[in-house]
Amino acid sequence: MAETTPLCTADSLLESYEVLSNASHSSTDNADSFTGLSRDRRDIQTRRLRQGRYGDGSSGARMEGRLRKRRRAHGVEDPGMSYKVISSNFESLDYDIVENDLYLCEQKSKTHGHHLKIAVARWVVMFFIGALTAAVAAAVDITIDKLADLKHDYVFQSINNCMHHGCIARSLGIWLGISIALVLGAAFLVVYIEPVAGGSGIPEIKCFLNGVKVPRVIRLRAFVAKVVGVVGSVAGGLPVGKEGPMIHAGAIIGGGISQGRSETLRKDAGIFSYFRLDHEKRDFVSGGAAAGVAAAFGAPIGGVLFALEEGASFWNQSLTWRIFFCSMTCSFVLNLILSWYDGSIGELSNPGLINFGSFQGQPYLGYELVVFVLMGICGGLLGALFNFINFEVSKFRRRYTKYRPLSLLEPLLMVSIVVIAGMLLSFLISECHPYGFVPKIRPVQMFCPDGQYNAMASLFVATPEESIRTLFHAQQGAYNLVTLGAFFCVYFLLACCTYGLGVPTGLFVPCILTGAAFGRFVGVLMPMIFDDGDAWSHSGKYALIGAAAVLAGVLRMTISLTVIMIEATQDVAYGLPIMVVIMIAKLIGDIFNEGIYDIHIQMKSVPLLPWEPAEQTVNYSAPEIMSTPVKVLHYREKVERICHLLLTTNHNGFPVVDESEVTVSGQQTYGQFLGIILRSQLIVLLRNKVFESEDHATELGAFGFHGLRTLDFQDMYPRFPSIHTVNVTPTEEEQFMDLRPFMNKDAYTVYKGSTFPHIFKLFRGLGLRHVAIVDGHNQVVGIVTRQDLARYRVSHGQKGMVYKLRILHDHSA
């Protein structure tokens, strides 16, 4: 077992795919594994495949082509193009505490002072998460503001001058060049440095909090690419916002600070080692995500509700208080920094990156609720259309932009389309107003007489946040119907195509801006229809309602979105219409499809578990959903078999039994259940040579356990070493390991007659990774994992129809 795994030939690898295509439901932990080769061997073989280093001399390119053809012939989909499968490449997180003898022994020796120290440390970490998230948000906002000023001063002053000298083409070239340069930097960071930094990051964080281990999502490299990239995306002029990426950045800060070290920098501060567990990291990531919302919108309460509604799989009162403290800290520190930047330190008038401004003096009347309801219906329809178009564009993108140069070129093409569209619309729709007609706007003379600015060009030139505030608070007559209608249609389509590009892209602001244009259109239209200018004199309130309607129609968030909108407007008077509109938009949108984040999660084949199981799944029981055969270990197992099992499987958990396999009443059992031991534990035990001879058992002292402590298991978190790093001699292979002190004796089991909803609620509510299925004699008959539950879905279009997704066992990812 000490020797390196021999090179496999190209033909043998092809044969493994043939076996793979015929095996669909036979694994011990198929939420984290596939039948066949282990992940460690898979990574080695994939690397050799791409480098063309196989024994038969096959080149990497030719081998990849042969593998793709063989997969298609045997029905194994390409993971980038599969939307009705569950991928086995996503592992589950270990939210359940391993309460073994070692853990219980150490807990008994800990004093009240130790527990108090940990409790205080949790609050301290939450404070630093909030403060650092605020500092990052302020740096991003200030940088974008400076770049936008420079871009406006250089490019659009050139445009204004060229209107009289016939050099508008040169100014357009400068505008394109600067925009492409900024977006190129953002795209390069995502495409070549860290692909997981693309998009808003909210779907990935939602999956992480749900219990799915998304590779590289909580890492320093993703943080740098996300923060620097979003500056280029927004300043470059793409229809994106910085609010979504800030939520991802806050989550990374939470996951990083709480560990007290950086695996990327290979630096360990030697602090917070007791937080190096999945369930502890989950809580701090939740706090970071909530702080990101608080930084983005100045909405600390909305941040807490966002973390609860959109992500967290586990919640308690103490966690609520800590996350609220984190969000409050973030909002306060950000307010201080931005107030200092604006030269008004002490006023604390900048609670978030985007401030909708106050709507006082714009009251709504009772009969206007009818219009608001109709706007909510339209918002739901627009949201469903947005999600449908984006889904189709994303499918096209995954099919035809698989290669990095194409992924890099696509954002550059998109920003070019945005610039050209802005120029054409400004030329075709020249709505001109005198300078100063609308305060706090970036005036652009483009195609207007001297002393006047182009309203359409100003919407495209300004940052999205500035355009939103203008649509909310500009006086009547600032925009006509043609300008608003054309801007809404074009920006809506551009936003549909932009989300999912290989750059950091926030979705909140584009949806708000699109909805604000739609709402303002309605506000301008009302006086024309009813011929009563005084009763419909405030079109800004319709912009607010339209923004809420479209945002809810796209995201399908309810409680948290309502609070975010109310906190961002700093006016509770619009609470009722906002709540009504958001609920209606969500209900209408749900008729046609799911929210945009859920759509993208499904496109990535992530085994996400919803809040509740579908009612129709009560007809399914444990034998129909469990995985068999089960790979088990005896409580005193031979080292050779443990190594062989780790090398030949990718399972992350193994039931520990004390009897051999038997067949009872025609059903095979695998031994009496004693507990579960994890792959990561076994590797630590092997590396520390926790062996004993066949006829000798090591005596365990109070802290003996072969000299191991729980800290020895936590020190290797989260990147546990591969089994290939373990060096076991032939003599050691003949020895044994006693697993009883280290296995989780309190692991959950379910009787084989249990129904799907019962197993689902246990699994989802406790954040489990494995649930062993036992019979009446406590004999193991199967095992249920995340994938076994996530694969059962209820059809969105056909009410009551339950279908089962196929688990995609892919080696090439």
N, C-alpha and C positions, 0 to 999 in steps of 0.2 A: 504493500500500500504506500510505501514511501516513494516509489518511483513515479515519475511524471506520467500522466495519462498518454498513451501512445497516439501518434497522429492518426487520424482517420482518413480514409481515402474518399475521393469524390463520390464514388459509387456507394460507399457505405452511408454517406451523408444523405444521398438521394433516397436510399432505402429507408432511412429514418423518417423521412417525410411521408413515405408510403405507409409506414406503420402509424404515423401520426394522424393521417387523414382518416384512418379507420377507428381510431380510439377517440371517443368523445366524452366518456363519463367514468373514467377509472383512475382516480387519483385520491391520495389521502388528503391533500390540501390543494385542490385544484383552483382555489382562489389565488394561490400563489405559485402554482406549478403546472407542468404539463407532463403527460405521459411520455417517457423517453429519456433524453439526456438532461442532465442537471444544468442549471443556469451557468455555473462556472465553466463547464465544458462547452456549453452553447456559445458563451462569449469568446472562448479561445478559438472555437471552430469558425465562428463568424469572422473573427479578426484574420485568421489564416485564409479564409475564403476570399476576403476582400484583397488580401495581399498576394493571392495566387501561390500559396506555399503548401500545396497538397502533394502527396507522394506520387500521384499519377501524372504530375506535370501540368494539370489543367490550369488555365489562367483564371484570375478572379472574375473578370467580366464574363467569360464564357460560362463559368460555373453558375454565376448569378442568373444568367439567362436560362440555363437548364433547370435551375431550382424553381424559378418562377413558372416555367412551363409545367413542371411536374406538380407543383402545388395546385395550379389551375386544373390540371387533368384529374387530380384527386379531390377536388372540391375544397382546398384549403385557401381561403381568401387572402388577398393582400390586406394587411392591417390598416393601411392608409385608405382603402376603399371600402371597408366593411362597416355597415351601419346597423346590421341586424345580428351582431355577434357580441360576445363578451370576450375580451382579451385576457389571456392568462399571464400577460407580462406585468400586470399590476398586482403587487403584493398588498397584503393587509397589514395594518399597524396593530401592535400589541397593546390595546388599551386595558386589557384585563391584567391585574397585578398577579405576578407569579408568587403565590403564597406557599413556598416550599419550606422544608425544615430549616434550611439556612436562613431564609428571610424571617421566619418566626422567631428563631433563636436570637437574631440580632435585634428584632423589634422589642423583645422582652428586656434587653439590656439597655435600651435607650431611655433617657430621663425626660422629665417634663421640659427641662431647659433645651434639650435637643429639638423637641417638637416645636417649641416656641421660636427657636432660631430659624427653623425652616419656614414657619408661618410668617415671620417678619421678612425673611428673604423673598417670599413671594410678592409681598407688597413693594419691596424695594425694586425688584426686577420689573414689576408693572410700571413703576414710576419712570424708570429709565427707558422702558419701551415707549411710553407716551412722549417723553421729552425728546428722544432721538427721532421718533417718527415726525414730530413737529419740526425739528431742525431740518430734516431731509425735505419735508414738504415745503418749508420756507425757501430752502436753497433752490428747489425745482421751480417754484413760482417766480422767484426773483430773477433767475436765469432766463426763463421764458419771457418774462416781461422786458428784460434788457435786450434780448435778441429780437423781440417783436418791435421794439422802438428803433433799433438799428436798421432792421429790415424796412420799416416804414420810412424812416428818414432817408435812407439811401435809394431804395427802389422807387417809392411812390413820389418822392420829390422829383426824381428823374422822369417819371411818367408825366407829372404836371408840367415840367419844363418842355418835354418833348411834344406836348400837345400843340405848341406853337412853332416847332422846328421840324416837324415831320419825321421824328426819330423814334416813334412809338414802338417799332419792331425791336430796336435795340433795348429799350426799357423792358419789353416783354421778355427778351432773352436774359436780361439780368435777373428779373423776377424768377424765371424758370431756373436759372443757374443756382441762385441762392437757395431756393426751395429744394431742389434736387440734392444739393450738397448736404443740407441739414438732414433730409430724409435718408440719404445714403449712409451717413454715420449711424443712424438708428437701425437701419436694415442690416448693416454689416455686423453690428453687435449681436443681433438676434440670429441671423443666418449662420454666421461663422463662429461666434463665441458661445452663445447660450440660447438655443432654440426655445427653451421653455419660457423665456422672457417675452415672447411674442404675445399679442393679445392683451387683455386686461389682467389676466391672472386670476380673476375671480372664480372661473370654473375649476381651476386647479386647487385653489384654496378651499373651495367648497368640497371637493373630493377628499382633500387631506383631513378636514374636520369631520368628514363622514366616516373616516377610517381607512381610506385608500392611500397607499404610499405611492405618490406620484414622483417619479425619478427627478432629482435635481431641483425640485420646485422651491425648497427652502435652503438655498445655498448662496454664498457670497457672490459668486459669479453671476447668478441670476439677478441678484440685487443690483449690482453695478450696471449690467446690461439694461435692466428695467428702468432705473433712475436716469441714467444718461440718455438712453434711447428715447424715453418719453419727451425729453426736452427737444430732441431733434424732430420727433413726430409732430408735436404741437406747433413749435416755432416754424417748421417747414410748411405748414398750411394744410396738412391732412385734416379731414373732418373727424378728429378724435379729441378726447379729453384726457387730462392727467389724473382724474379722480379714481378711475378703476385701477390703474397701475399703482397709485398710492396705497390702495388697500393691500395689494400684493406686497409692496415694499414694507408696509407695516407688519405684515405677517412674517416676512423674512427676518425683520429686526427682532420680533418676538421670539421666533425660533432660534435665532443666533445668540442673543444676549443671555437667554436662559440656560444655555449650555456651558457658558464660561470658557469657551474655546472655539477655535476655527479650524476645521479639517482642511480647508483650502489653503490657509496660511500656515498650517501645521504649528499653531501656537495654542498653548493651553495655559490659561490664567490660574488654574488650580482652584477655581471657585465653582460653586453651584453644581458639584458633581452629583448631588442627590436629585437633581432635576433631569438627569440623563435617562429619561424613560418616556415612552411614547405618550402616556396619558398626561404627564406633566408638560411635555412639549406642546401637546394639543391645546392645553389651557392658555399657554402664553401666545401661541399662534392666534387663538381666538381674540386675545387682548390686542395683539398687533393689528389684526384685521379691523377691529372696532375702532382703534386709534386712527387707522387710515381713513375710515369714514368720517370720523370727527375732524380730521385735518382737512379733508376734501370739502365738506359742507358746513363746518362749524356746528356739527350736530352730535354731541356726545351721547345723548340718549338714543338717537337714531343709530349710532354705531353699535351700541349694546344690542339693540333689537335686530340689527342686520346680522350680527354674529350669531344670534339665537335663531332667527328665522331662516337664514340662508345656509348655515353651515353646521353648527355644533350638533354633535350626536349625543352629547351628555351635558347636563346643566344642573347647577345647584345654586343655592342662595349665596354662599360665600364667593363662588366664582363670579356671580353677577356683580357683587360689590367691587371685586378687584378689577373687573373689566370696565365698570363704570368709572372707577378711580383712574384707570389708564386713559380712557377717553377724555375725561375731564382734564387731566394733566396735559394731554396733547393739545387740546383746544386752547388752554390757557397759555402754554408756552408759545404756540404758533401765534396767538394774538399779540403777545409781547414782541415777538420778532418782527412781525409784519407792521405793527404800530410804530416800532422804531424805524423800520425801513421807510414808512410813509412820513416820517418826521413828526408823528403825533404820539410819541410814547406816553403812556399813562392813560390814554383814552380807551384802549382796548376795544377798538371798533372793527377789528378784522378777525373774527372767530374762525374763518375757514378760507380755503383757497378760492372758493366761489361764494359770493354773497349776492343774493337776489335783490337785496334792497327792501325797504319797507313799502308796504302797500296801503299804509294808512291814508285816508282821504279818498280811497276808491272802494266804497261800500258796494255790496251786491244786494239786489232786491229779490224778494221771494220768487217772482215769476221767472227770474233768470236761471233758477235751478233747472227748469225745463230745458233750457239751452245747454246748460252744463251736462245734463244727462245725455242729450244727443251728442255732445262732444265726447263724452265717455264712450259711447257706442262707436263713434268714428275712431277714437283712439285705440279701442280694441281691434277694430278691423285693420287699421294702419299697422298696429303692432304685429298682427298675424301675417300681414303682407310683408312686412320688414323681415320677419323671421323666415318666411318661405323663400324670399329672394336670397337672403344671406345663406340659407341652407343650400340652395342650388348653386350659388356662386362658390361656396366652400367645397362642394363636391367637385365642381369643375377645377377649382384651384388644386385640390389634392391629386386629381388625375393628371394634370398637365404641368404642374410646377414641382415635381418631385426633386429636381436637381437644384443645387444651391445657386448657380448663376441665375436661373429663372426665378427662384424665390427672391433673389436680390434685385432683379430687374423689375418685378411686379410693383413694389412700392414706388419706384421711380416713375413708372408708367402712370400709376394712379395719381401722384402729386402733379404730374404734367397735365393730366386731364382736369384736375381741380383748378389749376392756374388758367388753363385755356378756357374752361367753362366760365370762370369768373370774368375773364376778359370779354368773352363773347356776350355774356348776359349784360355786362356793363355797357357794351356797345349797342346792343339791341334794345335795352330798356334803360334809357337815360332819364331817370327821375332825379331832377336837380333841385337842391335847396341851398339857400345862402349859408355861408360859414357861420357857425354858432346857432343855427336853427335847432340842432340837437346837441346839447352839451355832452362833454366827455366821450367824444367819438373821434376816430381817426379819419379826418376828411381826406378824400381823394378826388381831385378835380376831373378825373378821367371822362372825356367826352362831354364835359359840361362847360358853360361859359366861365369867364374869370369871376372869382369871388363866390363860386358855388361849388358844391361837392356832389358826387354821384352816390345816391343812397344804396344802390345795389353793390357798387364797388366797395363801399364802406363795410357792408356786411361780410364780404369775402376777405377784406384786408385785415380787419380786427381779429383779435383772438376770439375763440368761441365764447369765452366767458363775457367779454366785452359786448359781443353781439347780443347775448342773452339779456344782459342788463338793459341794453338799448331797446330791445323789443318789449321788455317789461315796463319801462318807465318813460319812453319817449312820448311826447305829446301827440295829440291827434293830428293827423296830416303828415306825420313823419314818413310814412310808407303808404303807397297806394296798393290797390288789390293786385295789379299786374306784377309789381315788384315782389310782394309777399308770396303770391301764387307760384311765380317762376322760381323764386329762391327755395321755397318749400319742396317743390317737385325735384329740382336738381340736387339739392342737398340731401334729400331723403334717399335718392338713388346712390349718390356718392357714399353716404354713410353705410348703406346696405353692402356695398362692394368693399368698403375699407375694413370693416371689422373682420378679423381673421388674417389680415396681412402679416407678413413677417416683420412687424415692428410693434412696439408697445402701443396699444390702442385702448383707450377708455371709451366706454359706451354710454355712460351717463350723460355727458355734455352734448354729444351729437343728438341724442334723443330729446334732450331738453330744448336744444336750439331748434330742431325740426318741429317739435310740438309747439314751441313759442311762436314760430312763423305761422303754423296752422291756426293757433288760437288767435293771434293778432289779425289774421285774415278774417276770421269769424267776427272779431270785434269791430273791424272796419265795415264789414258787410251788414251788420245789424241795423245801424242807422239808415242805411240805404233801403232796406226792406221795410222797416216800420216807420220811416220818415219822422223820427222823433230823436233828434240829436242829443237832447239833454238826458234822456233816460238811458242812452247807450254811449255815454261820453267817455267812458274809461275802457279803452281797448286793451290796456295792459293787464287787467285782471283776466281777460280771456286768453291772453298769452300764457299766464300762469296756469290756468286750468288746462289749456291745450298741452302744455309741457308735461303736466302730471298725467294726462290721459295717454299720450304717446309713450312716455316712459313706463307706465304700468302695463301698457299693451305689449311692449317688447320684453320687459324683464319679468313680469308677472309677480312682482313683489307687492305686498299689501301694507302690513302694519309698519314695518321699518321705513318703507318709502313714504308713507303718510307723515311720519314723524320727521323724517329728513326734510321733506318739503316745507313743513310748518316751521321747523327750526331755521331753515335757510331763509325763509321769508321774514322771520322774526315777528310774525303776526298770527296769532291763533284764530283770528276772526274768519280766516278762510279754511279753517279745519274741516267744517262740515262739507262744503263743496269738494274739497280735495279728497276726503274720504269716499264720498259718493262716486266721484269720477274714477278713482283708482279701483274701487270694487267692481264697477260696471265694466271698465276696460279689461280687467283681468278675466271676468266671467265671459265676456264676448271673445276674447283672444283664446281662451282655453277650449272653446268650441272647435277651433280649427287646428291648433298645434300647441306645442309646449313653449315655455320660456326660452329665450335665446341661450342662456347658460346651460340649461338642460339639453338643448339640442346639440350643442358643441360637446358636452360630456358624452352623449350617446355616440356622436361621430367618432370619438376617440376610443369607443368600446370599453369605457371605464365601468366596472361593476359597482355603480352607486346604488345605495339602498334608500328608498324613499322613507318618509316619516311613518307611513302605515302600509301594511300589506293590502292588496286588493281584496275586496270581499269575496270575489269569485274563487280565490285560491284556497278557500276552506275545504274544497273537494280534494285537495292534495294532502298526502300524509308523508311521514318520514321516509318509508321505503321507496317512494317515488322520486324523492329529491336527493337522497343521500348518495355519496360516492362509495363505490366498492371496486375492487378489493382494497382493504386497508393495510397500509404498511405499519406494523406495530413493532415495539421493542419490549423485551422482557426486562423485569426490574433489575436483573443482573445479567448484562448482555456482554457478549464477546466483542472485543475491540475491533476485530477484523470485520464483523458483520456491520457494526456501526459505521465504519469507514466506507464499506461497500455501499451501504444504504445512502449515505450522504453524497457519494460520488455518482450514483446511478439514478438518483431522484432529485427533484427540486423542491420537495416538500419542506415546509417550514415548521411542521409540528407532527409529533408521532405519539399516538396513545401508548402508554406503558401498561403491560398486562402481566399476569402471573401464571397463565395457563397457555397451552398450545391451542392451535386452531382445531375446532371440532365442527361437526355438522349436526344440527338439532332440527328435527322436523323439516328436513330439506333445505334449511337455511344455514349457511356457513357463518360461524362466529370466529372471533380472532383472539379470544382470551378474556379473562375477567378484568374489567377496567380498574386501574389503580390511579391513573393520572395522565398528564400530558407533559412532554418535554419538548422544548423548541430546538430547532437547528442551531441557532446562535448559542444556546447553552451547551449543546454537544460539542461544538467546535472549541469553545472555551475550555471545556473539560479535557478534550483531546490535547490541546496546546499545553495544558498544565499537567499532563500525564497523571490524571486521576485514575490510575490503574491498580489492580490487585490480582494476585494469583488466583487460580481456580479454587484452591482449598484454604485461602486466607482472606479474611475481611479486615480492612483497616478500622481501627478503633476511632470513633468520632469523639472529640473533646467538645468543650463548651463552644469554642470557636474553631475547632479543628477542621472538620469538613475538608480534609486534605490541604489545609492551609488557605482555602479559598474564602473570600468574602463576597457579598453582593456587589461591592465596589469593583471587583475584578470583572464582573459581567457588564457593569455600567460603563467602565472605562473604554470599552471597545464600541460603545454606542455612538452614532447610529450605523456606522459602516463596519459591520462585523467582518472579520477576515474570511476568506474563501477556504474551503476544505483543502484546496491545493497548497495552502500555506502550512498545513499540518505535516510534520515529519514523524512517521511512525515506523519503527523498525520491525522486522519479521518476528523478533522475540516479543515485542510489545503487542503485536497483533494477536498473539495467543492468550493474552491476559484478558481480564474482565473489568467492567465498570459497573459499580452499584449506582443506579439512577435514582433510588428512593430519596436521598437527601436533597436532590435538586429538581425533581419533577414537581409540577403543580398538582398537589393532591386534591385541591378544591376546584379543579376544572369542572365546568358545567357539562352535564349529560342530559339527554332527553330520551324518554321511552319511545320505542319504535312506533307506537301507535299514535304519537302526537301529530297534530295537524300543521300545515304550513304556517298559518297565522301565529300559532303558539310559538313555533321555533323562530319565526321572523322577529316577533316582539322581544323575545329573550336576546336574540343575537343583536338586534339594532339598539335596544335600550341599554345594554351593558357594554356595547362596543367590543364584542367578542371576535375572535379569529377562527376558532374551531369549536364545534359542538359535537361531541361524540354521541352516537346513537346506540343505545343498549337495549337488551331484551329484559325480560322479567328476572333473569338470573344475573344481571349486571354484566352480561357478555357483550363485547363490542361487536356490532353487526354492520356498522357504517359510520360515516362522518359527514358532517355538513359544514360547508364553508361559505364565504361571501358570494362566490360565483354561483354556487348551487341555488342561492336565494335570488340573486340579482337577475338571473337569466329568465325568470318568470315575469312576464309583463302583460298588462291588459291593453288591448288594441285601442288606440286613441280614436280611430274612426269608427270602429265596430264595437258598440257598447256591449260589455259582458263577455267578450271573447278573450280568453287567456291563451297566449302563445309562449313558446319556450325558445329563447335564443340559444344558438349553438356556441359552445366555448371554443374560441380560436386559440389553438396551441401553435404559436408561431416561433420559429427559431431564428428568424432573420432580423428581428427587431433589435 
